[in-house]
Every structure is written in structure tokens, then in C-alpha cells.
């Protein structure tokens, strides 16, 4: 876990093998990101595990690296085909087609993941019946995702349990990660991490992307 400014981001690198060729570009985005992070981490200022302030030059470098990853993954086909929600709903490419998708990758013990849930819930309420599907992919097992957790931390996305392999196919580098997918299954926006001190940041950022896709589809 890396401390960034005044908030936490759960970081890990996934480099799975034997995936379809269509994911090579997403994989390269992750490889380039990992190389850039390693280059910054080898400097003296980042080897001491110190708290990194938002105005620090090193912090700014990390922010640029993350931004470069976000730009890299845009325009690629999402590597998502079939899955089933915790409530037993089944989805495939045909049922997903024509919808704007908001994908959130998270897990129960990820503090930033839980922190952004209220902001993400606002989106679900706002876009009911407007052709937007909200999917929360948790790496936790189904038996771990007990009702008591959601009573304490309501999350109104459709929940998919044991989604580690799905997450690996996207080649992202930390949790929480959010993707905005257009009606043709193309990644249009992506970001990793919460919004720091701005609790409505996840809502604001996603809303702008969703509205843009809905407006475009109605032209």
C-alpha cells in the first residue's frame, strides 16, 4: 500500500499470462506504468518510505505516471464477456451491448474502496432507467460478502464476487479502479484510486464521462 498525499491507494501489479491477444495493448499500458513507477522509486527521495506531500515533485511525477496510464487504456475494447452477479443475474456481451457501463474494482478491506462507495451510490440513483449499468467487481469470495458488510457499507452497484481473474484481464495496478465503458464496449475513461479529500470526486468524474456518452448517443 502506497501513501499518496493524505489518502491511501492499494497498489499491486498484475501481469497474468496466456490471455487473448486483444489484451496485449492493455498489458503494455501496465508494463509501461510499472517501469515508470520503478524509475521514480529508485531515486533517493522515494526509497525512505516517507510521506509524500501533494506539492512534492515526486508526488507530481507519480500523478503524471498514473495519468499516462489512464490515457493509454482509452480506446481499447474491454476484456469482459460473461459473469454472474451475487444475486444470480447473468450477463454476457449481448446483454451488455448498447449500455454505458461503470465498472468498479474493489475489495472489502480496501479503505479507499469503501470510502468512495457513498459517492458512487449517488450515480446509481441519478441514472436509474437511463441505460447505464453499474457493476462492482470484488476480489472477495461470495461467502465473504455477507449482508452485514453491506448494511454497514451500502454499495448499490450490482456485485460480482470472486472477480480476481476478471480484474487481471483488465491489467490495472491498484484498487479501487473505475472504468467508464461506452455502448460499443470501448474503454472511454479509467482511473485508479479515490479522490483524496474530495469525497464527491468519484461521483463528479464519473458523471462527466457518463453524461458525455449519453449525450453523444442521442445525437
SEBA-337842 format. One record per residue: residue number from 1; x, y negated, z of N, C-alpha, C in turn. Coordinates in nm, 4 decimals. Each point is the difference from the previous one (the first is absolute). Example, Ala and Ser with C-alpha at 12.3 -4.5 7.8 and 13.67 -1.06 7.14 Angstrom:
2
1 1.3190 0.5690 0.7800 -0.0890 -0.1190 0.0000 0.0900 -0.1200 0.0000
2 -0.0350 -0.1050 -0.0720 0.0820 -0.1190 0.0060 -0.0770 -0.1090 0.0730
END
This chain:
219
1 0.0846 0.1191 0.0000 -0.0846 -0.1191 0.0000 0.0878 -0.1235 0.0000
2 -0.0296 -0.0931 -0.0876 0.0799 -0.1201 -0.0150 -0.0771 -0.1186 0.0530
3 0.0648 -0.0825 0.0792 -0.0635 -0.1182 0.0548 0.0192 -0.1146 -0.0962
4 -0.1116 -0.0538 -0.0500 0.0064 -0.1059 -0.0994 -0.0717 -0.1210 0.0557
5 0.0750 -0.1051 0.0308 -0.0615 -0.1189 0.0553 -0.0644 0.0331 0.1323
6 -0.1295 -0.0241 0.0130 -0.0696 0.0256 0.1246 -0.0932 0.1198 -0.0096
7 0.0208 0.0862 -0.0965 -0.0861 0.1155 -0.0115 0.0789 0.1203 -0.0475
8 -0.0638 0.1159 0.0104 0.0659 0.1254 -0.0338 -0.0509 0.0551 -0.1322
9 0.0877 0.0689 -0.0674 -0.0347 0.0695 -0.1241 0.0606 0.1389 0.0086
10 -0.0843 0.1030 -0.0098 0.0504 0.1367 0.0042 0.0632 0.0330 -0.1337
11 0.1321 0.0203 0.0004 0.0746 0.0196 -0.1240 0.0506 0.1425 -0.0094
12 -0.0153 0.0586 -0.1162 0.0650 0.1257 -0.0309 0.0110 0.0087 -0.1503
13 0.0908 0.0810 -0.0485 0.0182 0.0152 -0.1437 -0.0429 0.1398 -0.0407
14 -0.0914 0.0083 -0.0954 -0.0439 0.1273 -0.0553 0.0579 0.0151 -0.1391
15 0.0713 0.1053 -0.0231 0.0500 0.0303 -0.1339 -0.0373 0.1436 -0.0358
16 -0.1301 0.0279 -0.0211 -0.0425 0.1351 -0.0322 0.0429 0.0409 -0.1399
17 0.0017 0.1309 -0.0218 0.0454 0.0529 -0.1276 -0.1128 0.0730 -0.0717
18 0.0258 0.0329 -0.1274 -0.0892 0.0829 -0.0807 -0.1386 -0.0605 -0.0187
19 -0.0081 -0.1313 -0.0102 -0.1264 -0.0639 -0.0305 -0.0074 -0.0255 -0.1498
20 -0.1197 -0.0312 -0.0471 -0.0186 -0.0210 -0.1427 0.0834 -0.1168 -0.0501
21 0.0328 0.0044 -0.1268 0.0866 -0.1021 -0.0589 -0.0604 -0.1391 0.0098
22 -0.1346 -0.0083 0.0079 -0.0638 -0.1309 0.0042 0.0410 -0.0789 0.1236
23 0.0522 0.0674 0.1019 0.0365 -0.0684 0.1227 0.1446 -0.0457 0.0021
24 0.0768 0.0295 -0.1054 0.1417 -0.0348 0.0008 0.0217 -0.1492 0.0200
25 -0.0871 -0.0821 -0.0574 0.0174 -0.1436 0.0147 -0.0255 -0.0440 0.1435
26 -0.0999 0.0572 0.0660 -0.0242 -0.0310 0.1405 0.1171 0.0473 0.0853
27 0.0542 0.1140 -0.0348 0.1163 0.0512 0.0718 0.1182 -0.0942 -0.0161
28 0.0200 -0.0518 -0.1198 0.1120 -0.0906 -0.0231 -0.0171 -0.1292 0.0794
29 -0.1236 -0.0459 0.0135 -0.0249 -0.1189 0.0823 0.0471 0.0232 0.1430
30 -0.0286 0.1194 0.0532 0.0414 0.0316 0.1364 0.1509 0.0138 0.0107
31 0.0616 0.0641 -0.0990 0.1457 0.0160 0.0007 0.0681 -0.1358 -0.0023
32 -0.0472 -0.0888 -0.0861 0.0586 -0.1341 -0.0076 -0.0179 -0.0747 0.1315
33 -0.1162 0.0167 0.0619 -0.0261 -0.0648 0.1290 0.0958 0.0519 0.1066
34 0.0171 0.1323 0.0045 0.0884 0.0600 0.1000 0.1441 -0.0468 -0.0174
35 0.0443 -0.0101 -0.1237 0.1361 -0.0462 -0.0271 0.0186 -0.1445 0.0448
36 -0.0994 -0.0833 -0.0262 0.0090 -0.1406 0.0383 0.0005 -0.0158 0.1513
37 -0.0831 0.0776 0.0693 -0.0028 -0.0036 0.1462 0.1337 0.0439 0.0570
38 0.0562 0.1066 -0.0568 0.1283 0.0507 0.0476 0.1092 -0.1041 -0.0179
39 -0.0035 -0.0721 -0.1104 0.1014 -0.1018 -0.0261 -0.0047 -0.1105 0.1048
40 -0.1205 -0.0392 0.0397 -0.0134 -0.1036 0.1027 0.0373 0.0551 0.1371
41 -0.0385 0.1246 0.0261 0.0232 0.0602 0.1310 0.1471 0.0216 0.0309
42 0.0843 0.0052 -0.1012 0.1428 0.0225 0.0238 0.0729 -0.1275 0.0415
43 -0.0684 -0.1135 -0.0064 0.0638 -0.1242 0.0436 0.0069 -0.0035 0.1513
44 0.0930 -0.0747 0.0517 0.0245 -0.0053 0.1441 -0.1222 -0.0453 0.0773
45 -0.0748 -0.0934 -0.0568 -0.1117 -0.0593 0.0730 -0.1148 0.0960 0.0235
46 -0.0048 0.1108 -0.0757 -0.1124 0.0923 0.0150 0.0407 0.1340 0.0578
47 0.1230 0.0176 0.0363 0.0428 0.1289 0.0535 -0.0095 0.0042 0.1513
48 -0.0371 -0.1093 0.0637 -0.0049 -0.0044 0.1450 -0.1401 0.0223 0.0542
49 -0.0966 0.0266 -0.0890 -0.1368 0.0266 0.0429 -0.0659 -0.1204 0.0636
50 0.0440 -0.1182 -0.0352 -0.0505 -0.1210 0.0625 -0.1394 -0.0351 -0.0508
51 -0.0691 -0.0775 0.0808 -0.1305 -0.0530 -0.0371 0.0182 -0.0988 -0.1143
52 -0.0727 0.0213 -0.1094 0.0164 -0.0837 -0.1186 -0.1095 -0.1061 -0.0019
53 0.0382 -0.1260 0.0061 -0.0949 -0.1097 -0.0008 -0.0473 -0.0293 -0.1428
54 -0.1253 -0.0460 -0.0152 -0.0529 -0.0287 -0.1341 0.0813 -0.1003 -0.0801
55 0.0676 -0.0936 0.0654 0.0776 -0.1000 -0.0722 0.1438 0.0441 -0.0236
56 0.0351 0.1165 0.0496 0.1347 0.0519 -0.0182 0.0213 0.0371 -0.1467
57 0.1207 -0.0222 -0.0506 0.0301 0.0292 -0.1408 -0.0187 0.1479 -0.0313
58 0.0352 0.0857 0.0964 -0.0146 0.1438 -0.0215 -0.1476 0.0379 -0.0115
59 -0.0813 -0.0602 0.0839 -0.1447 0.0237 -0.0069 -0.0526 -0.0381 -0.1381
60 0.0446 -0.1121 -0.0509 -0.0439 -0.0453 -0.1315 0.0424 0.0974 -0.1095
61 0.1179 0.0594 0.0165 0.0456 0.1001 -0.0968 -0.0915 0.1221 0.0011
62 -0.0355 0.0450 0.1213 -0.0903 0.1138 0.0104 -0.1352 -0.0319 -0.0637
63 -0.0496 -0.1200 0.0252 -0.1277 -0.0393 -0.0580 0.0046 0.0023 -0.1524
64 0.1105 -0.0461 -0.0567 0.0144 0.0004 -0.1457 0.0058 0.1423 -0.0541
65 0.0679 0.0883 0.0721 0.0095 0.1402 -0.0418 -0.1387 0.0644 0.0000
66 -0.0777 -0.0274 0.1049 -0.1353 0.0547 0.0057 -0.0863 -0.0569 -0.1121
67 0.0164 -0.1288 -0.0272 -0.0753 -0.0635 -0.1089 0.0373 0.0628 -0.1343
68 0.1266 0.0284 -0.0198 0.0444 0.0632 -0.1247 -0.0657 0.1365 -0.0179
69 -0.0134 0.0748 0.1103 -0.0675 0.1301 -0.0073 -0.1463 -0.0189 -0.0400
70 -0.0662 -0.0983 0.0612 -0.1402 -0.0266 -0.0327 -0.0179 -0.0288 -0.1485
71 0.0908 -0.0775 -0.0557 -0.0076 -0.0328 -0.1421 0.0307 0.1215 -0.0870
72 0.0897 0.0845 0.0478 0.0427 0.1172 -0.0771 -0.1138 0.0999 -0.0203
73 -0.0828 0.0200 0.1027 -0.1030 0.1038 -0.0094 -0.1232 -0.0460 -0.0775
74 -0.0133 -0.1295 -0.0208 -0.1162 -0.0505 -0.0737 -0.0004 0.0519 -0.1439
75 -0.1182 0.0342 -0.0480 -0.0146 0.0421 -0.1384 0.0134 0.1487 -0.0227
76 0.0336 0.0750 0.1051 0.0130 0.1450 -0.0140 -0.1320 0.0694 0.0335
77 -0.0239 0.1125 -0.0650 -0.1185 0.0797 0.0286 0.0115 0.0584 0.1402
78 -0.1080 -0.0070 0.0759 0.0054 0.0577 0.1348 0.0065 0.1521 -0.0096
79 0.0805 0.0638 0.0848 0.0146 0.1462 -0.0026 -0.1021 0.0684 0.0905
80 -0.1260 -0.0317 -0.0200 -0.1051 0.0522 0.0870 -0.1034 0.0704 -0.0852
81 -0.0325 0.1254 0.0347 -0.0954 0.0753 -0.0811 -0.1177 0.0495 0.0836
82 0.0211 0.1045 0.0800 -0.1100 0.0570 0.0780 0.0322 -0.0020 0.1489
83 -0.1027 -0.0223 0.0800 0.0162 0.0022 0.1453 -0.1379 0.0070 0.0640
84 -0.0028 0.0293 0.1292 -0.1249 0.0090 0.0748 0.0131 -0.0831 0.1270
85 -0.1054 -0.0723 0.0341 0.0033 -0.0844 0.1188 -0.0262 0.0830 0.1254
86 0.0219 -0.0633 0.1132 -0.0225 0.0651 0.1287 -0.1464 0.0396 0.0164
87 -0.0892 -0.0711 -0.0675 -0.1434 0.0290 0.0069 -0.0457 0.1007 -0.1051
88 0.0955 0.0532 -0.0779 -0.0339 0.1034 -0.0964 -0.0333 -0.0482 -0.1394
89 0.0154 -0.1288 -0.0285 -0.0255 -0.0519 -0.1342 0.1180 0.0321 -0.0912
90 -0.0284 0.0499 -0.1191 0.1048 0.0342 -0.0960 0.0085 -0.1065 -0.1087
91 0.1237 -0.0319 -0.0382 0.0238 -0.0982 -0.1055 0.0992 0.0565 -0.1005
92 -0.0189 -0.0398 -0.1261 0.0969 0.0337 -0.1036 0.0091 -0.1181 -0.0961
93 0.0764 0.0170 -0.1064 0.0232 -0.1111 -0.0925 -0.1297 -0.0533 -0.0605
94 -0.0973 0.0875 -0.0206 -0.1260 -0.0442 -0.0610 -0.0835 -0.0838 0.0964
95 -0.0007 0.0357 0.1277 -0.0786 -0.0760 0.0977 0.0692 -0.1291 0.0416
96 0.1310 -0.0076 -0.0222 0.0741 -0.1217 0.0335 -0.0009 -0.1008 -0.1142
97 -0.0198 0.0483 -0.1219 0.0064 -0.0863 -0.1184 -0.1036 -0.1114 0.0065
98 0.0412 -0.1187 -0.0409 -0.0908 -0.1131 -0.0053 -0.0157 -0.0753 0.1302
99 0.0682 0.0437 0.1040 -0.0080 -0.0658 0.1301 0.1316 -0.0698 0.0332
100 -0.0097 -0.1097 0.0718 0.1188 -0.0596 0.0603 0.0292 0.0798 0.1266
101 0.1234 0.0436 0.0162 0.0378 0.0809 0.1157 0.0929 -0.0783 0.0913
102 -0.0266 0.0075 0.1287 0.0910 -0.0539 0.1008 0.0497 0.1191 0.0810
103 0.1274 0.0314 -0.0156 0.0600 0.1145 0.0675 0.0876 -0.0493 0.1139
104 -0.0195 0.0569 0.1171 0.0823 -0.0358 0.1151 0.0609 0.1267 0.0581
105 0.1329 0.0034 0.0088 0.0717 0.1143 0.0571 0.0407 -0.0351 0.1424
106 -0.0329 0.0885 0.0937 0.0169 -0.0322 0.1412 0.0136 0.1286 0.0814
107 0.0275 -0.0152 0.1299 -0.0080 0.1121 0.0932 -0.0304 -0.0540 0.1393
108 -0.0471 0.0848 0.0875 -0.0585 -0.0422 0.1264 0.0959 -0.0752 0.0919
109 0.1242 0.0448 0.0078 0.0954 -0.0613 0.0931 0.0761 -0.1167 -0.0610
110 -0.0411 -0.0438 -0.1177 0.0619 -0.1143 -0.0681 -0.0685 -0.1278 0.0482
111 0.0679 -0.0756 0.0851 -0.0593 -0.1207 0.0586 -0.0435 -0.1025 -0.1050
112 0.0820 -0.0292 -0.1023 -0.0450 -0.0954 -0.1027 -0.1219 0.0500 -0.0773
113 -0.0088 0.1321 -0.0182 -0.1158 0.0566 -0.0700 -0.1286 -0.0303 0.0768
114 0.0034 0.0266 0.1293 -0.1171 -0.0226 0.0844 -0.0315 -0.1489 0.0094
115 0.1038 -0.0823 0.0053 -0.0188 -0.1445 0.0160 -0.0743 -0.0627 -0.1170
116 0.0174 0.0548 -0.1204 -0.0643 -0.0613 -0.1162 -0.1390 0.0558 -0.0295
117 -0.0437 0.1005 0.0745 -0.1300 0.0611 -0.0268 -0.1169 -0.0984 0.0086
118 -0.0061 -0.0888 0.0997 -0.1123 -0.0954 0.0039 -0.0078 -0.0874 -0.1250
119 0.1141 -0.0444 -0.0500 0.0016 -0.0825 -0.1212 -0.0466 0.0803 -0.1208
120 0.0437 0.1261 -0.0089 -0.0407 0.0851 -0.1118 -0.1491 0.0328 0.0066
121 -0.0521 0.0147 0.1218 -0.1429 0.0273 0.0157 -0.0860 -0.1129 -0.0562
122 0.0477 -0.1223 0.0092 -0.0728 -0.1143 -0.0558 -0.0211 0.0167 -0.1501
123 0.0986 0.0589 -0.0660 -0.0111 0.0230 -0.1440 -0.1118 0.0981 -0.0316
124 -0.0080 0.1071 0.0781 -0.1016 0.1027 -0.0240 -0.1394 -0.0606 0.0079
125 -0.0215 -0.0831 0.1002 -0.1306 -0.0635 0.0167 -0.0299 -0.0956 -0.1149
126 0.0997 -0.0745 -0.0421 -0.0197 -0.1038 -0.1010 -0.0284 0.0563 -0.1387
127 0.0551 0.1180 -0.0305 -0.0114 0.0524 -0.1368 -0.0933 0.1204 -0.0116
128 -0.0895 0.0163 0.0942 -0.0978 0.1078 -0.0099 -0.0836 -0.0157 -0.1268
129 -0.0124 0.1095 -0.0755 -0.0822 -0.0012 -0.1196 0.0569 -0.0775 -0.1169
130 0.1289 -0.0318 0.0040 0.0609 -0.0803 -0.1063 0.1031 0.0773 -0.0828
131 -0.0033 0.1330 0.0098 0.0904 0.0804 -0.0822 0.1417 0.0071 0.0515
132 0.0159 -0.0144 0.1315 0.1326 0.0087 0.0614 -0.0003 0.1166 0.0982
133 0.0996 0.0864 -0.0101 0.0099 0.1174 0.0858 0.1217 -0.0140 0.0902
134 -0.0212 0.0148 0.1299 0.1063 -0.0178 0.0988 0.0394 0.1359 0.0570
135 0.1259 0.0373 -0.0194 0.0487 0.1328 0.0374 0.1193 -0.0113 0.0937
136 -0.0097 0.0658 0.1151 0.1087 -0.0015 0.0973 0.0670 0.1357 0.0081
137 0.1245 0.0081 -0.0451 0.0736 0.1266 -0.0042 0.0903 0.0112 0.1226
138 -0.0355 0.0906 0.0894 0.0769 0.0185 0.1231 0.0875 0.1241 -0.0103
139 0.1226 -0.0109 0.0488 0.0881 0.1167 0.0023 -0.0323 0.0914 0.1177
140 -0.0909 -0.0414 0.0878 -0.0407 0.0832 0.1132 -0.0901 0.1145 -0.0470
141 0.0061 0.1111 0.0711 -0.0859 0.1139 -0.0289 -0.1450 -0.0337 0.0356
142 -0.0926 0.0690 -0.0637 -0.1421 -0.0255 0.0238 -0.0362 0.0186 0.1468
143 0.0575 0.1019 0.0634 -0.0334 0.0263 0.1399 0.0550 -0.1065 0.0946
144 0.0973 -0.0779 -0.0477 0.0544 -0.1083 0.0818 -0.0852 -0.1259 -0.0074
145 -0.0719 -0.0156 -0.1090 -0.0808 -0.1205 -0.0214 -0.1352 0.0159 0.0686
146 0.0016 -0.0060 0.1299 -0.1193 0.0230 0.0806 -0.0884 -0.1249 0.0052
147 -0.1299 0.0193 0.0219 -0.0916 -0.1146 0.0099 0.0424 -0.1016 0.1051
148 0.0642 0.0463 0.1068 0.0411 -0.0925 0.1062 0.0988 -0.1042 -0.0518
149 0.0842 0.0392 -0.0965 0.0948 -0.0967 -0.0565 -0.0755 -0.1101 -0.0735
150 -0.0974 0.0378 -0.0812 -0.0729 -0.0982 -0.0800 -0.0980 -0.0810 0.0847
151 -0.0394 0.0541 0.1149 -0.0808 -0.0792 0.0928 0.0824 -0.1139 0.0580
152 0.1261 0.0286 0.0252 0.0896 -0.1013 0.0544 0.0539 -0.0920 -0.1084
153 0.0233 0.0574 -0.1198 0.0552 -0.0763 -0.1121 -0.0866 0.0245 -0.1243
154 -0.1135 -0.0656 -0.0107 -0.0877 0.0223 -0.1160 0.0730 -0.0278 -0.1316
155 -0.0151 0.0924 -0.0936 0.0594 -0.0174 -0.1324 -0.1032 0.0478 -0.0999
156 -0.0576 -0.0909 -0.0758 -0.1162 0.0293 -0.0833 0.0323 0.0486 -0.1409
157 0.1268 0.0234 -0.0281 0.0366 0.0619 -0.1274 -0.0449 0.1462 0.0013
158 -0.0165 0.0596 -0.1164 -0.0196 0.1444 -0.0085 0.1351 0.0644 0.0303
159 0.0037 0.0875 0.0993 0.1263 0.0517 0.0510 0.0353 0.1339 -0.0643
160 0.1229 0.0100 -0.0464 0.0541 0.1245 -0.0544 0.1117 0.0443 0.0935
161 -0.0151 0.1173 0.0596 0.0981 0.0505 0.0958 0.1099 0.0797 -0.0695
162 0.1094 0.0204 0.0715 0.1110 0.0832 -0.0478 0.0443 -0.0432 -0.1399
163 0.0159 -0.1311 -0.0178 0.0259 -0.0562 -0.1332 0.1476 -0.0282 -0.0254
164 0.0871 0.0690 0.0700 0.1433 -0.0249 -0.0173 0.0448 0.0264 -0.1442
165 -0.0463 0.1084 -0.0596 0.0415 0.0308 -0.1374 -0.0517 -0.1046 -0.0984
166 -0.1205 -0.0490 0.0236 -0.0519 -0.1070 -0.0853 0.0877 -0.1232 0.0136
167 0.0367 -0.0328 0.1231 0.0883 -0.1139 0.0228 0.1334 0.0158 -0.0697
168 0.0546 0.1197 0.0029 0.1287 0.0246 -0.0652 -0.0073 -0.0266 -0.1496
169 -0.1132 0.0293 -0.0600 -0.0121 -0.0184 -0.1449 -0.0001 -0.1473 -0.0398
170 -0.0278 -0.0889 0.0958 0.0021 -0.1436 -0.0277 0.1391 -0.0607 0.0199
171 0.0890 0.0719 0.0663 0.1372 -0.0478 0.0199 0.0064 -0.1370 0.0680
172 -0.0746 -0.0188 0.1076 0.0156 -0.1232 0.0764 0.0963 0.0252 0.1151
173 0.0334 -0.1044 0.0739 0.1097 0.0128 0.0961 -0.0379 -0.0266 0.1446
174 -0.1247 -0.0226 0.0312 -0.0357 -0.0258 0.1393 -0.1494 -0.0122 0.0188
175 -0.0405 -0.0058 0.1245 -0.1414 -0.0151 0.0335 -0.0219 -0.1255 0.0827
176 -0.1139 -0.0650 -0.0162 -0.1062 0.0296 -0.0964 0.0347 -0.0492 -0.1402
177 -0.0487 0.0721 -0.0993 0.0144 -0.0431 -0.1395 -0.1389 -0.0096 -0.0618
178 -0.0243 -0.1080 -0.0720 -0.1292 -0.0221 -0.0648 0.0196 -0.0172 -0.1501
179 -0.0864 0.0659 -0.0770 -0.0008 -0.0134 -0.1462 -0.1367 -0.0494 -0.0451
180 -0.0001 -0.0886 -0.0977 -0.1231 -0.0392 -0.0684 0.0084 0.0579 -0.1410
181 -0.0979 0.0846 -0.0342 -0.0012 0.0718 -0.1274 -0.1156 -0.0507 -0.0850
182 0.0258 -0.0251 -0.1278 -0.1076 -0.0510 -0.0853 -0.0912 0.1122 -0.0494
183 -0.0992 -0.0371 -0.0795 -0.1028 0.0943 -0.0442 0.0532 0.1060 -0.0952
184 0.1193 -0.0179 -0.0520 0.0635 0.0989 -0.0877 0.1060 0.0828 0.0730
185 0.0095 -0.0169 0.1302 0.0953 0.0781 0.0781 0.1414 -0.0538 -0.0005
186 0.0163 -0.1279 -0.0336 0.1320 -0.0620 -0.0052 0.0273 -0.0774 0.1288
187 0.1197 0.0152 0.0537 0.0396 -0.0751 0.1193 0.0157 -0.1471 -0.0371
188 -0.0755 -0.0863 0.0659 0.0067 -0.1435 -0.0279 0.0669 -0.0786 0.1123
189 -0.0096 0.0497 0.1216 0.0656 -0.0645 0.1141 0.0387 0.1065 0.1008
190 0.1073 -0.0255 0.0726 0.0433 0.0919 0.1049 0.0853 -0.0762 0.0993
191 -0.0111 0.0365 0.1251 0.0879 -0.0595 0.1011 0.0138 0.0948 0.1182
192 0.1105 -0.0118 0.0684 0.0307 0.0837 0.1156 0.0102 -0.0884 0.1226
193 -0.0639 0.0423 0.1083 0.0106 -0.0743 0.1250 -0.1210 -0.0859 0.0263
194 -0.0134 -0.0407 0.1257 -0.1110 -0.0876 0.0351 0.0378 -0.1443 -0.0299
195 -0.0825 -0.0908 0.0446 0.0217 -0.1411 -0.0335 0.0636 -0.0775 0.1146
196 0.0673 0.0705 0.0921 0.0671 -0.0692 0.1086 -0.0991 -0.0658 0.0929
197 0.0144 -0.1297 0.0199 -0.0867 -0.0721 0.0921 -0.1340 -0.0364 -0.0623
198 -0.0134 0.0113 -0.1300 -0.1237 -0.0336 -0.0688 -0.0907 0.1227 -0.0023
199 -0.0919 0.0089 0.0949 -0.0829 0.1186 0.0129 -0.0953 0.0193 -0.1176
200 -0.0312 -0.1074 -0.0702 -0.0881 0.0115 -0.1160 0.0779 0.0157 -0.1296
201 0.1317 0.0073 0.0093 0.0837 0.0124 -0.1187 -0.0383 0.1152 -0.0907
202 -0.0195 0.1220 0.0534 -0.0378 0.1127 -0.0864 -0.1326 -0.0246 -0.0720
203 -0.0947 -0.0628 0.0695 -0.1293 -0.0327 -0.0613 0.0171 -0.1016 -0.1124
204 0.0711 -0.1070 0.0287 0.0162 -0.1082 -0.0968 0.0705 0.0473 -0.1260
205 0.1053 0.0777 0.0192 0.0781 0.0453 -0.1150 -0.0802 0.0972 -0.0860
206 -0.0677 0.0934 0.0652 -0.0786 0.0977 -0.0754 -0.1195 -0.0659 -0.0688
207 -0.0650 -0.0925 0.0675 -0.1175 -0.0665 -0.0564 0.0347 -0.0715 -0.1301
208 0.1118 -0.0679 -0.0019 0.0413 -0.0718 -0.1204 0.0176 0.0963 -0.1172
209 0.0636 0.1141 0.0271 0.0237 0.0986 -0.1058 -0.1303 0.0642 -0.0466
210 -0.0879 0.0329 0.0951 -0.1275 0.0629 -0.0348 -0.0863 -0.0946 -0.0825
211 -0.0114 -0.1231 0.0456 -0.0822 -0.0979 -0.0718 0.0499 -0.0203 -0.1427
212 0.1299 0.0005 -0.0160 0.0571 -0.0174 -0.1332 -0.0410 0.1142 -0.0929
213 0.0027 0.1229 0.0513 -0.0375 0.1157 -0.0817 -0.1491 0.0013 -0.0300
214 -0.0816 -0.0351 0.0974 -0.1444 -0.0013 -0.0218 -0.0395 -0.1095 -0.0984
215 0.0651 -0.1145 0.0103 -0.0289 -0.1100 -0.0922 0.0385 0.0367 -0.1426
216 0.1165 0.0625 -0.0139 0.0482 0.0403 -0.1324 -0.0928 0.1020 -0.0646
217 -0.0510 0.0930 0.0799 -0.0855 0.1062 -0.0537 -0.1346 -0.0522 -0.0478
218 -0.0408 -0.1168 0.0492 -0.1303 -0.0548 -0.0371 0.0077 -0.0983 -0.1159
219 0.1205 -0.0237 -0.0507 0.0148 -0.0922 -0.1123 -0.0349 0.0692 -0.1315
END
